[in-house]
Structure formats: structure tokens, C-alpha cells
Amino acid sequence: MNQLTTQLTHEEAVERAREIASQLKSRFKLSEEICRQPEETIQDFIDAGLIRAMVPKHWGGHELDFNTLFRTGVEIAKADPSAGWCYTLLVVHSWMLAYFPEEAQRYVWAKNLDATIASSFAPFPTNEVKPVDGGYQISGTWGFSSGINHSDYVMIQGNVGLNPETGLANEVILMLVPKEDFEIQQSWKTVAQRGTGSNNILLKNVYVPKHRTIDMIAWCQKGEGPGRRTNTNLLYSHPLYAAMPVCLTSALLGASIGAYEVWRDGMKSKLSTRNTKVADFTHQQIRIAEVSAKLAAAEALLEKTVSRLSTGQPIDTHEKLRIRRNFGYVAKMCNHAVKTIMDHSGAGVIFEGNPLNRYWRDVQASSMHITFNFDWLGEMFGKMELGVPLSPKDFLIS
């Protein structure tokens, strides 16, 4: 076991995130050009001790809560949306590992407390996950693995078997795989979120022992995982999707606030084609008020939602879907706020060199993530509110 390091406080973690954010502007264009995060940025996260933010104390981590993830993620994403996206995922994946069996935690953290972990919840339909003696044999391609190029491990979702009567998988598991067991396919050629490097990964006949897997159904529905036997802090007791989306929602909010600040500050000195100060236009003053209020409302809703995770009150299915509804609506407000910014920024915003163009593209793409699909989230929550049974396919790992 690693020796316990000096513990970071919430305030120290947020301050270190601000310091990193001040350095990210110089790499703003580079991350888009190379379609991933520069190694220097990942090393900054590690050197600041932020990768350990949600690692259990008994391994040498800081065991900080979701409020720290929220606040540090916002600071980094304000400076670079894709960097914020990758950062929050790195932190939350360490939190997720704490639910895995103790042997899986030791496999990672006894070697390197600052190990970086990616994920993919997007298996291709032709993938194979076969139960074998002591574990699973897996082959196939997994997509949308953000930050995979700078990760030592990846957590991938596997659907095992199929019940012909229900059409549902017999098992849904999350498997921990080291980088020597997968190939990275440089597939991430996109118009948005380029800096996330969300490439595909290919696995060919890879064996994953049972102790490096976790039952996603029990985790999603009840917050259960083998790691809870030793990691007894409230932090490690949440249903997966009631808590994990804090990472992406924080990054999306931070990117939207960053867009607002660039827009607001640029407007102070901007002149129209008729040499009139744009800041003197009444309609722009009103738009400033509208956008800032919408983002303040989004931040307040996310803050309230994150605080709910610290109460210790049980999270049943209805409450879980209320929390998920909140994540989706925060994304909806952020998307609308940045669209308003773009609609009132003039024709110059279409140039690639305009930083607002980057913020807009990344916010638009981020808000399209399945985590924020409000039609789906709204339907599930609406059913619960109205006493209508959930679809089994939604209930399984929602």
C-alpha cells in the first residue's frame, strides 16, 4: 500500500485547479490540433495531486467529495472545455475504482497512486464477452473513450449473453483493462471536443479475471460494489448514475461560463462596423443579463444536486431519476446560454481563430452526450412522477 501523503483540502484543490487553468490558455489551440490533451496538461493534474482527489485515504488519496470535483472541474473547463472534460473523467474514474474488488484496487494503486484511467460505455454490437473459468474472454471495439491516449487503464462495459424473452443482457459488467491489453484506434476526427481524444479501442481475445470486474446492475440500482466493504465513507455509497454525471456536468457548466466571460470581456472594447461601442447597445446589455442569469440558475441547480449527495439520505429510483433530470436540465440551460452568446456575437464569430467558436462547438457536442438526453431522462422521471411503470430496459442500468 502507498504511504499516506499530505491531505489536500477542498480549498487547496480548487486553488490548484485555478493555477492549472491559468496555464491552459497557452495550449488552447494545441489540444485541437493534436486531437487530444497535451502530456503537459495531464502531468499538471498529476503534479497538483488532483488525480488523487477522490481516491480513498487508506490508499494515500485525499478522499474529497463531489463538491471538489464540481468546483475544480468548473475552473479547468472555463479555461479549456476539452481539458475540463478529460480532467473530470480522470478524477471520477478513480472514484469508480473504489467500488471494485480490493484486488482490483491493489492492482492499480499499489503500483501507482497517480494511475490514469479512461472508460468506454459504448461497446460495438458485434463485441463478444464470454464467461470463462475465473473471468471473461473479450474481443471487439469500444468507442468514445475520452482521454484514452493518456490513460494507463480503461474501464469498459460488457454485456454478457442475451435473454431471448426480454431482449436484455444476462449480465452487465464493467471491466478494468490495462493499456497493454488494448490497441488505440485514432478515430477521433471531429468538429467539436477535439481535445478530448475520445478514440476507439480494440481488444483481441483478452482475458479479464473476475476480480477486475463489477456488476453494473447492482451498482446502478443500489449503489453496491465489493469495494464498499473497505471504503466505508458515504462518498463510496452512491448509485453510479446518480453521482458519476457530476463530472461531465461540471465540465459543461465550466465551459459555458468560460464562453460567457470571453464574450462579456470582449464586448467591453468591441466596436461595430459603424464605429459604435457594442457595450452601449441596449439589446446587448439585456442579453448579458439573460445569459448570466441562465448560467447562474444552472450553477445553482448543479450545486443543489451535488449537495444532495452529501446528505446521507437514501437515493431510491425516484430520487435517482430526479437527480439525473437535474443533470440533463443543467446541460439544456448551458446549451441555450451559449447559443444566445453565438447569436449575438456578430459574423466574426465564424472564424476558427475566434475562441468563442471553440467554446460553442465543445458546449454543443458536450450537451449531446447521452448523459444529458433530456427526452430520455424526462420520460423516465415523468413516468415515476405519474405512477407509470418504467421500461425494463431503462430500469436495468439507469
Secondary structure, 3 states (H helix, E strand, C coil): CCCCCCCCCHHHHHHHHHHHHHHHHHHHHHHHHHCCCCHHHHHHHHHCCHHHCCCCHHHCCCCCCHHHHHHHHHHHHHHCHHHHHHHHHHHHHHHHHCCCCHHHHHHHHCCCCCCCEEEECEECCCCEEEEECCEEEEEEEEEEECCHHHCCEEEEEEEECCCCCCCCCCEEEEEEEEHHHCEEECCCCCCCCHHHCCEEEEEEEEEEEHHHEEEHHHHHHHCCCHHHHCCCCHHHCCCHHHHCCHHHHHHHHHHHHHHHHHHHHHHHHCECCCCCEHHHCHHHHHHHHHHHHHHHHHHHHHHHHHHHCCCCCCCCHHHHHHHHHHHHHHHHHHHHHHHHHHHCCCHHHHCCCCHHHHHHHHHHHHHCCHHHCHHHHHHHHHHHHHCCCCCHHHHHHC
